[in-house]
Amino acid sequence: MFNLRNLSTALRWGFSLVIIVFALQGCITVREPVFPKAWEKKGTLFKEDLVNVKIGGKQLRLHMVSARKASETPLPIVILTHGSASWAQTDIALGQAAFDAFKYLELLEYIANQGFGAVFFSHRGHGFSEGETSKFSCGWDKNYVEKAMSVGLDFEAIHGVLSKVQWADSKNVIIGGHSTGGVGALYYAGLKPNGVIGVLNIAGTYGCTGGTYGGRNIWKTRTGWKEHVTNGNSVRQLWLYGDNDSYTAISDLKDYVGMKNIELVILNGADHHILDGKLSDLPERWKPTVSKFLNSIKGELQ
């Protein structure tokens, strides 16, 4: 039976196909935004830019947004990134390239208000960042770790950029991210355990739901992932997960619960999208936990 909902869906898909066809035929010109951009909001200084990095021997540019309060001394840094399901470069023609950066602006402002310099970047092949996304197959455990490694190397590149920024205290850096960004942060912490002072893992995972390989994820691999995480837990870590996460069951984390320096906080009723999920009260539930974590680390620096 064809109802209004079906009609709406059909029109939406039809409109998207028209845009894609016109873009492919050159009828739509996609203009690259002009960077850098800078603005101020309630005393918080924002800057958006494409920064030059070298990853795997290749020169490219990553999209980065920073937020900070004015300070006479360098600020400790929190570096964040998004998950792999976020808009990739193929969506630029549809005007969705900077979706993640805009979604994270409120979080960046919140962290800046805690006395940190807050930085968000889009990892390779996403948003305005150049490069290619790493290949992925649900059938190979090795791919899960390779994806975490790819994002981890992007963290390393951004960390290197910040080492040359005057307002950034690049020796005191907390790294974190959502979903793939979370396991990417864990990878970098394991790669350079003395290079960071904390990890904020927000529903970190990489894997598949549904189909033949449904339920497979990085936490179930036997390809050295646990050893890598263990190598990085010399620094304090906050892990935030929802008990309705369709990508990672809390039971998947059983081998990591109780590890030194890892604090697991479970948000009842929350799904994988903790930052912008369907539960309107979620931000007010995770913000106090994140504030306590950040300020406790900051207090140790003074």
N, C-alpha and C positions, 0 to 999 in steps of 0.2 A: 504494500500500500504506500503510495507516494504522498507524504504529508509535508507540511511547511518546513520541518526540520531537514528532511531530505532535500527539498528545494534549496534551502539556504546553503547546505553543504555542497550541492552541485554547483551553485553559482560561485561559491568561494573558490572551489577547485578550478572552475572554468576561468575565473578572473586571474588566478595565479598562473595558469597555463598560458593565457594571453600575454601576461607580462613577460614570462620566460621566453616565449616565441619572439616577441618584439625585441627583447634584449639580445637574443642570439642573432637576430637579423640586423642589429646595429641601429634600430630605431630609437633605442633608449640609451642615452649617454650616462654612464656612471662616473661621477666626478669624485676624485679622491679628496677627502677633507683637507683643509689647510691646518697644519700643525706647526708649532705648538699653540695650544689654547690655554688661557689662564683666566680664572675668575675667583671671586671671593663670596662666601656665604656665611654670615653671622660670625665673622672673625676667622673662619677656616679658609685657608688658601688652597685652591685646587689648581692643578696643572695637568694637561693631557698632551701626550707627545708620542712620536715614533722614535724609539731609541735604537742606535746601531749596536749590534751584538755579533759575535762569532760563535757558532755552535756547530760542532762536528766539521770544522774546517770551512764552513760556509758563512759568508757575510749576509746578514739580513736585518730587518727591522721588526721590533716587537712593539705593540701598542701598550702604553703604560699610562696610568692615571695616578696622581698622588694627591694626598690631602694632609694638611698640617696646620698647626698654629704657629704664629711668629715666635721665634726663640733665638736668644743670643748664643745658645750652645747647641751643638748637634743633637738631634733627637734619636732615641732608639726607634727601630723600624719594625713594622709588621708588613710582610709581603704576602699578598693573597692572589689566588687565581681560581678559575671556574672549573666546571666539569666538562667532559668531552661531548656531551649531548648539546652543548650550547651552539649558537649559530656559527657555521663555518663560512669560509670566504665565498662559497657558491651562493650564499644568500644576500650578498651585498646588493645585487640588482633589485632585491625586494626591500631594501632599506633597513635591514636588520643587523648590519655589521657590528654596531656598537652596543648591541642589546645588553651584553654582560656588564660592560663598564657602567652603563646607566643603572642597572639593577644593583650594583655594588656601591653606588655613591653614598647612600644612607649609611651603610656599614663603614665605609671609609671615614665619613664625618664622625661617626660614633667613636671609632678608634682614635681619631685625631683629638677628640675631646678628652680622651684618657691620658693625653700627654705623649702620644707616639706620632711618628710620621707614618702614615698609612699609604700603602702602594698596592694597586691592582694591576695585573697584566693579563693580556690574552695570550695563551700559549700558541705555539706555531700552527699556522693554518686556520686560525679562528679569528673572527672579527677583523680588525685592520692589521693584525700581525701577519707578516710574510712567512714563507716556508710551507712545508707540507705536514699534514697530520700523519702520525705513524700508522702503519697498516694494522689491521685488527681482524682476528678470527676467533669466534667463540670456542672453536674446537681445540685450541692450543694454549695450554697454560702459560707457555713462554711469552706469548703475546701480552698477557696481562702485566707481567713484570717489565717488559720492554716499553709498554705505554707509560708506566710509572716512571721509568728511566728517562723517557723522552721529555716528560713534563719536569722531572727533576733537573735535567740539564738546562731547561728554560729558567728555572729558579736560579740556578748557578749564574746564568748570563745576566739576569736582572740584578742579582746581588753584586756582580762585578760593576754594573753601571752605577749602582748606588754608592760604591766605594769612591766614586769621583764626584759625588754631589755634596756640596758644602754643608747643607743642613742635615745630612744623614749620618748617623753614627753606625757605620756599616759593620762595626765589630760587635754590635748588640742588636741582633736581628732575630725576630720571631717569624717563622714561615707558616703558611697554612693555606687551606683551600677547601672547596666543596667537591665531593665525589672524586673524579679523577684528579682534581687539584689537591685533594687531601692525601691521596697515596703518592702523588708527585712530591709533595712536601716531605712525606715520610722517607721517600727514596733519597732526596737531597740530604736529609738529616743523617741517613745511614752512610751516604757517600762522604759527607764532610761533618762528622759528629762534633768537631771543635769549631765549626764555622757558624753555628746558630746557637741561640740560647733558649729556644722554645719552639713547639710545634702545635698548631691549632688545626686539628683534623675534624672537618665537618662532614659527616656521613661519607668518609673516604672509602672508595671502592673502585673496582673496574671489573666488569663482567657482563653477564647476559641474563635476561629474564624471558621466560616462555620458550617454546620451541624445543628442539632436540637437546640444546645445551642449557636450558633454563636452570638457574640456580648455581651455575659455575661462576666463580669470581676469584679475584686475586687472593682472598683469604684462605681459599681451599687448595692453592697450588702447593706443589712440592718442588719448586724450582728455586729455592733459596730465599724466598720472600721473607719468611719468618726470621731467618738469620740476618737479613738486611735491616729489618725493623729493629731487631735486638741491638744491632750495631749503633743505631741512632738513638736509643733510649737512655743515653747518658744525660740528655737534657729533658726538662719537664715538658709533658705533653698533655693536652686536653683533647679528648675524643668526644664529640657530640653525635649521637645517633638517635633516630626515632624508632620506636618498637614496631612501627608499621612500615618500615623500609622494605620495598619490594626487591631491592638489589642486594641488600646485606641483612641477613637475620642476625640478631644479637648472638645466637649460638655459634655463628661463624667466627666470632671474635673470642671464643672461649680460651684459645691458646695464648691470648694476649692480655686477657683480664688479669690483673694482679702483677703484671710486669713492673719492674722498677720504673718510677717516674711517670707512668701512664695512668691518668685519671679518666675513667669512662663514665660519662653522664648520659643517661637515657631519658629522652623526652617522651612521656606517655602520649600516645595518640598521634605522634608526628610521623610523617612518611619521609621519603628520601629528600624532599625539598624543604629542608629545615629553615632556610633563610627566607623563602617566600612561599611557604606552603599554604594549604587551605585553612589552617587554623589561625585565625586572626590574632590570637594571643601569643603565638610562638615567639615573636621578637622579645616580648616582655619576659618570657620564660628563659631564653638563652642569654639575654644581655647581662643579667647579674652574674651568671656563671663565667661568662667571657671576661667581664670586668674584673672579677676576683682573680682570675688566672693572670691577666695582663698586669694588673697592679701588684700582684705578689712578686712577679718577676721583676717588674720595674723597681720595687722596693729593695730588692737584693742588689740592684746596681748602684744605689745611692750610698 
